Amino acid sequence: MEALFISTGVVALAEIGDKTQLLAFILAARFKKPLPIIAGILCATLVNHGLAGAFGAWITSVVSPEVLRWVLGLSFLGMAVWTLIPDKIEEEETQVAKRLGVFGATLVTFFLAEMGDKTQLATIALAAHYGAPMLVIAGTTLGMLLADVPAVFVGNKFAAKIPMKLVHMLAAGIFAVMGLLTLLRIEKLFQ
């Protein structure tokens, strides 16, 4: 269960101010239809993080535990630094073919925006670290929804009241601690 809770918390924090949360604000403002937007976010995240979790589980079968420890530790530290860099959304990510409808546009733009994003990479690392990809996928998906669903419903009013620097520092701190603990082989705290 720890994999679920850690994955949920880390991704929920990391997602605040992330480009996909900004995308949720933009889609909500543009389409004003929260339910298809939320359904699109859920489906895109399940597919994207499902693939990432499967990759994370697979990587543990082909990389030695010692190499994996260093890769994961350094990856968590890298995500800590990356989390401190604010995301900006590119306008073309919001211009996906309007023929797809609200759900389709959300599904495609969210899936593409998550490719190579820190939450996708966190899902890979967490799945490899915990060896419980289904719990990690459930947790990272829940974390995405915890951050993005309020963005859909309350838009920019809510975003203006969130202390983004503090949230990013908390998420970065969690990633840094996980990285250091992984590198120092303090495994019992994660199992």
N, C-alpha and C positions, 0 to 999 in steps of 0.2 A: 504493500500500500504506500510505502514511502516514495516509490517511483512515481506514483500517481500524484501525491501531494507536492513533491518537489517540482515535478514537471509543470503542474498547474501554476504554482506560485511563481516560478522563474519566468515562464512564458507570459503570464499575465502582467508581471512587472516590465519585462522586456518589451512587450507589445505597446505599452503606453508611450505615445509619441512616435511610434514606428510608422513607416510609410503605409503599411496596410491599415493602421488605425486612421491615418489621414485619408486614405482611400475610402474607408467607411464613412467618414464625415462628408466627403465629396459626393459619393453615391447617394447618401441620404438627402443631401441638399438638392441634388440634381433630379432624382426620381421621386422622392417623397413617398416611398412605398417600403416601409421597414420590413415586413415579413418576407417578401422575395429576396431582399438584400441579405437578411439574416440567414435564410435558407442557402443562398449562394455562398456566403462566408463559411457556413458549416460544411457544405459539400466540398468546396475547394480545399478547406483545411484538412478534412478527413482524407482526401486523395493525396494531397501534398505531403502531409505529415505521415500518412500511411506508407508512402514510398520511402520517406526519410527514415522512419522507424524500421522498415524492412532492411534498408541499407545499413543502418546502425547494427542491427542484429547479425546481418551477413558478415560485416567487417570483423566481428569478434571471432568468426570461424576461420578467417584467412590471415589474421595478424596475430603475432605472438602476444601473450599477456604483457610482457615487459614493454614492447614497442607500443602496444595499445595504451598502456598507462601514460607514456610520454606524449603520445598523440592527443589523448583525451585531456590530459592536464594542460598542455599548451593550447589546445582548442578552447577550453574553458577560459583560460587567461586572455586569449585573443578576443573571445566574445565579451569579456569584461571591458576591454578597451573599446571595442566596436559599439557597445551599448552606450558609451559616453559621447558618441558622435551622433548628433541629431540627424534623423532622416528627412529627406525632402522628396516629395512625390513628383514624378514627371507627368506632365499633362497628357502625354500619349497613353499612359496607363488608364486614364479615365475615358479615352475616346474609342474604346472597343466598339465594334459595329453595333449600332442601336437596333439592328434587326434581331438581335439575340434576346431582346426584352430585358427587363430588370434582373431577373434571376440569371439568365445567361450572361449578361454583361458583368454581373458581380462574380459569377463563377469563374469566368475566363480571366478577368482582371485580377482577382484575388489569387488565383492559382499562379499566374505569371508573376505577380508582385512577390509572392512567397518563394519563388525559385531563387535559391542562393541567399535568401534573407537570413538574418541571424536566428530567427525562431526555427527555421527549417534546419539550419546547422546545429542548433541546440537540440532539436529532436533526434538527429543522428547521434550526437554525442551522448545524450541521455539514454537512448536505447542501447548503445554500445556499453555504456557505463553500468547500467542496471541489469541488462540482460532480460528485460521484461518489456519488449516493444509494445505490447497491447496496452499495458498500463501507462507507458510513456505517451503513446499516441492519444489515449483518452485524456491524459493530463494536459498535454500541449494543446489539444483541440479545445478543452474546457478553458484553459488559460486564454486562448485567442478569443473565445466567445465572451469571457468575463471582461476583456478589455474593449472588444469591438462592438458588442451589442449596445452598451450604453452610448457609444459614439453614434450609433445609428439613431437612437431615440432622442438624445438630447443635443447632439451636434456640437457646434463650436462654443456654445455657452458653457458647457461642462468642461471642455478642453482648456478654456481660459483660466479656470479655477484650480487646475491640477498643477502642483509644483513639479514641473517636468524634470528639472535638474535633480531634485531630491529622488524622484522615482527612478531616474536613470542611474543615479549613484547607488541606490539600493540594489537594483538589478545587477549592476556591474560588480558590486560587492559580493553578491551571492555567487556570481560566476567566478570571481577571483578566489573566493574561499574554496569552492568546489575544485578549481584548478590546482590550488596549492595542496589541498588535502589529497587529491589524486596523485600529484607528483610526489608527495611525502609518504604515500602508501598508507594513509589512514583510512582504510577501507571499511572498518566496522561502523563508522558514522553514516555510511551510505547504504548499508545492508540491513 
